[in-house]
Amino acid sequence: MRITVSLKKLISWIVLAFFFLFLAYPIIQIILTAFSQTDRASLDIFNHDWRISFSNSLKYSLAATSCSTVLGFLLAYGNNFTRINRRFLKLNESILHFPMLLPTITYGFVLIYAFGRQGLWSKVFQQELFHIYGSIGILLGFIIYTLPPIFILINNSMKYLDTQLFIVSRLMGDSWYRSLYKTILTPLTRVLAVAFLQGFFMSFTDFGIPSAVGGQTPFITTLLYEGFMGTIPNFQFGSLVALTMLLPSIISILILNHLQKKVVRYERPRQAVIKKNAVRDWCFRLLFVSISLFILGVFAVLIIIPMVTNWPYDLKPTLNNFAQFIQDDSLVLTLKNSLLMALLTAGLGTIIAYLAAILTSRERKIYKVNQIIDSIATITNSIPGMVLGVAYLLLFSGSQLHNTLLVLVIVTIVHYFSTPYQMAKEALQKMNLNWENTAKLMGDSWLKTVWRILIPNSRVTIIDIFAYYFFNSMVTISAVIFLTSANTMVITAKLKELQHFGRFNDIFMLSLFLLIINLIMQGLTQLLKKMSVSYLPVRQAKRKLNTKVTTIVQRKKA
């Protein structure tokens, strides 16, 4: 008993120490660097450049997220409150999720080659449809980036609405708009707000899209990058910019805590039969098709450009670009580094997140150290990746961790820790709390209980956590842009480097290989989840059979 308690406490303290060393201490280092000189000139951060950059980030993020939230709600409504064919909806949903498999910096490049002066669709229509650099490119990039997660959040919540309340409201004489407001919008208020805040935070802290299609428009993330990686680096100014990037995070946390009180619960959600309405269904079909065709039209260049000799001058099909890519040792090394980093991040991140969730969700006694871990886990997603990257650059520069893959793994684990932790916590909280006590009475240790009972019953969640870490490790740029070197270069950082040399064929080749890797991993995770779901009932049936056989043998002996 004492050994078990001490082991749990030891793991708790190790997890807490991990976050102190790789989250709290780096943030403290930023603060110390930011205020290392306290004269008025050094603290003059709120200059013209900062005001313009902050204002642009705020303005474009609000505009793009507003569009994404409206579109996400309409798509979720069409997915749940129409009689459109399920296969059609499933196909469009898959297309909508497609951009999540690529880094945001790639969005900018495909937008340039789709709608730029020499772009695919400019050639098709024989004119430039719009100027892609600046406002339009930024807004399109942010909408493509934020629409998938916003849609997922709203769609998942909409599935649990009591749709029969809408019919009751209509029978009571309410207008269609009033019924929509009372029975759908009001219960979804918290989710819509959370989705909006998440989309805003993603846009505000993104570096890839502004760096690719921002043109001469300054953003807070590009200002931060210039502060540390520009011609004349200014670490103090960069640290002050990083601290100002935390302002939206603080406001978001306060709003989310307030929204926790506005959860609407149902005793038993009931699904109503949706009436036939051809006009409604065709309108939503048109919406789904338009968005899917736009996404496919934008990302089509990712496949087309590497397949031609020299876009847009020589359009002969060729495979030479693939051959040149394989012969380029630096590009192959980048691909290997990204894959290794993603696998290490997914493996170690899954272990840390799962152990932390066990300690905070399966313990009857609430220890203060576990409460601290739970509090830390809820805020890690709110800290911008670039801020963490800057903090690690300041803290580990010149140390043994500097310019290693390990520091990239650690920063990615910390940056994306919140969602895997919450996924594991929710899965573990749904399990019977008496399982550990029963196992203890049977003589099993705590580790055996975790291995034999908790892990098998949460296998699907563990696979989801692994996949979440893997995909985000492959596409992240903000958290690693300051920490890579020639030997530890990963794909997203390499894309930024190749942009300076105008090597767009290599950019698309790297992006294409990244996409293929993510699609393969997606297929493997889906297969593993299906195998896990089918394996668990068989295992449970075997256990029941063995129990029955043992009981029969004991009765015969008696």
Summary of the structure (lengths in Angstrom):
residues: 558
radius of gyration: 25.9
end to end distance: 34.1
largest distance: 91.2
contacts: 1788
relative contact order: 0.11
helix: 75%
strand: 1%
